[in-house]
């Protein structure tokens, strides 16, 4: 687990309104390609976890605003993650990052359909420009 807190840099102390992003098994290549809108300065803490470390206690912490994960890994896929978050009553946003897909809107709808009530966004990695596009 890797964790970064902005209070370590002196930017802003963590408190009750602190915002957290959890990146679940996000490949290193994706980290540098994410738009500033996702990894912006409004997050006070960014944690990099494995899927098995995503505990119900961690999800129950209402300061977790966003969970960020790839579409598919050796351990889990986005549908499994969405279903798990929904069973834990996660109220934040699930952002899925993927390579370019032939029908990204269909994939996003299927992920959202697997976990009704969960706010899901899908971003595609543009292989030519090395950045992510929102679907």
C-alpha positions as CSV (number, residue, x, y, z in Angstrom):
1,X,0.0,0.0,0.0
2,X,1.3,3.4,-0.9
3,X,-0.3,6.5,0.6
4,X,0.3,10.2,0.0
5,X,-1.2,12.8,2.3
6,X,-1.1,16.5,1.5
7,X,-0.5,17.4,5.1
8,X,3.0,15.8,4.8
9,X,3.9,18.5,2.3
10,X,2.4,21.3,4.4
11,X,-0.3,22.1,1.9
12,X,-3.4,21.4,3.9
13,X,-4.0,19.4,7.1
14,X,-6.2,16.4,7.1
15,X,-9.5,16.9,8.9
16,X,-13.1,15.9,8.8
17,X,-13.5,17.3,5.3
18,X,-10.4,15.7,3.9
19,X,-10.9,14.0,0.5
20,X,-9.5,10.6,-0.3
21,X,-9.0,8.8,-3.5
22,X,-8.2,5.1,-3.6
23,X,-6.4,3.7,-6.6
24,X,-7.0,-0.1,-6.9
25,X,-4.2,-1.9,-8.7
26,X,-3.7,1.0,-11.1
27,X,-0.9,0.3,-13.6
28,X,2.1,2.7,-13.4
29,X,1.6,3.7,-17.0
30,X,-1.9,4.9,-16.3
31,X,-0.9,7.1,-13.3
32,X,1.0,9.5,-15.5
33,X,-1.7,9.7,-18.1
34,X,-4.6,10.5,-15.9
35,X,-6.2,14.0,-16.4
36,X,-5.6,16.6,-13.7
37,X,-9.4,16.5,-13.1
38,X,-9.0,13.1,-11.6
39,X,-5.8,13.5,-9.6
40,X,-6.1,17.1,-8.8
41,X,-5.1,19.0,-5.7
42,X,-8.5,18.7,-4.1
43,X,-7.6,15.2,-2.9
44,X,-5.9,15.3,0.5
45,X,-4.9,11.6,0.4
46,X,-4.3,9.2,-2.5
47,X,-3.8,5.5,-1.6
48,X,-2.7,2.8,-3.9
49,X,-4.2,-0.6,-2.8
50,X,-4.6,-4.1,-4.1
51,X,-8.2,-5.4,-4.5
52,X,-7.9,-7.7,-1.5
53,X,-6.9,-4.7,0.7
54,X,-10.2,-2.9,-0.1
55,X,-11.9,-3.7,3.1
56,X,-15.5,-2.9,4.2
57,X,-14.0,-0.6,6.9
58,X,-12.1,1.4,4.4
59,X,-15.2,1.8,2.2
60,X,-17.3,2.7,5.2
61,X,-15.0,5.7,5.8
62,X,-17.1,8.4,4.3
63,X,-14.1,10.5,3.4
64,X,-13.3,8.1,0.5
65,X,-14.7,10.2,-2.4
66,X,-13.4,8.3,-5.3
67,X,-12.2,4.8,-6.2
68,X,-10.1,4.6,-9.3
69,X,-9.2,1.3,-11.0
70,X,-8.4,-0.3,-14.4
71,X,-11.1,-2.0,-16.4
72,X,-9.4,-5.4,-16.1
73,X,-6.6,-6.9,-14.0
74,X,-5.5,-10.5,-13.2
75,X,-7.2,-10.1,-9.8
76,X,-10.6,-8.5,-10.7
77,X,-12.5,-6.6,-13.3
78,X,-14.5,-3.4,-13.1
79,X,-17.9,-5.2,-12.8
80,X,-16.6,-7.2,-9.7
81,X,-15.3,-4.0,-8.2
82,X,-18.5,-2.1,-8.9
83,X,-20.6,-4.8,-7.4
84,X,-18.4,-5.0,-4.3
85,X,-18.6,-1.2,-3.8
86,X,-22.4,-1.3,-4.2
87,X,-22.7,-4.0,-1.5
88,X,-20.6,-1.9,0.8
89,X,-23.0,1.1,0.2
90,X,-20.1,3.2,-1.3
91,X,-21.5,6.7,-2.0
92,X,-18.5,8.1,-3.9
93,X,-17.5,7.9,-7.6
94,X,-16.0,4.8,-9.3
95,X,-13.7,5.9,-12.1
96,X,-12.5,3.1,-14.5
97,X,-9.5,3.6,-16.7
98,X,-9.0,1.5,-19.8
99,X,-7.3,1.2,-23.1
100,X,-9.3,2.4,-26.1
101,X,-12.4,0.3,-26.5
102,X,-14.6,-0.3,-29.6
103,X,-17.8,0.7,-27.7
104,X,-16.8,2.4,-24.5
105,X,-20.3,3.7,-23.7
106,X,-21.7,0.2,-23.8
107,X,-19.0,-0.9,-21.4
108,X,-19.7,2.0,-19.0
109,X,-23.4,1.2,-19.0
110,X,-22.8,-2.4,-18.2
111,X,-20.5,-1.5,-15.3
112,X,-23.1,0.9,-14.0
113,X,-25.9,-1.6,-14.5
114,X,-24.1,-4.2,-12.4
115,X,-24.2,-1.8,-9.4
116,X,-27.4,0.4,-9.5
117,X,-26.9,3.7,-7.7
118,X,-23.2,3.8,-8.1
119,X,-21.7,6.8,-10.0
120,X,-19.5,5.3,-12.7
121,X,-17.2,7.1,-15.1
122,X,-15.0,5.5,-17.8
123,X,-11.8,7.1,-19.2
124,X,-10.0,5.6,-22.1
125,X,-6.2,5.7,-22.6
126,X,-5.5,7.2,-26.0
127,X,-2.6,5.2,-27.2
128,X,-1.4,7.9,-29.6
129,X,-1.5,10.9,-27.3
130,X,-0.9,9.0,-24.1
131,X,-3.7,10.6,-22.3
132,X,-7.2,9.6,-21.2
133,X,-10.4,10.6,-22.8
134,X,-13.7,10.7,-20.9
135,X,-16.5,8.6,-22.4
